[in-house]
Amino acid sequence: MKKYLFYGSILISVFLLINILSILISDFSRLTTYGFGYLTGKIIMLLIFLTLSFIVRKHKTVA
C-alpha cells in the first residue's frame, strides 16, 4: 500500500509541477488575482504531495 501511495503521489507531483511551470512560462503576465490564487493553490498541493511522498518513501536501514 505504501508503494502505491508513494508512486501515486510522485505521479501527481509531476503533473502539478508541469502545470505550474506551464502557467509560469506562458501565462504569468496575464494572471489576475484569482489566477494568482489558483497558482498558489497548485503550489500548496505540490508541496503536500511532495511531503507525502517523502514521508512514505522506503527508508534504507543501516546494518
Residue pairs with C-beta under 8 A, 6 or more apart in sequence:
2 56
2 58
3 58
5 52
5 56
6 53
6 56
6 57
6 58
9 49
9 50
9 52
9 53
9 56
10 49
10 53
12 49
13 46
13 49
13 50
13 53
16 42
16 45
16 46
16 49
17 46
19 42
20 39
20 42
20 43
20 46
23 31
23 35
23 39
23 42
24 39
27 35
31 39
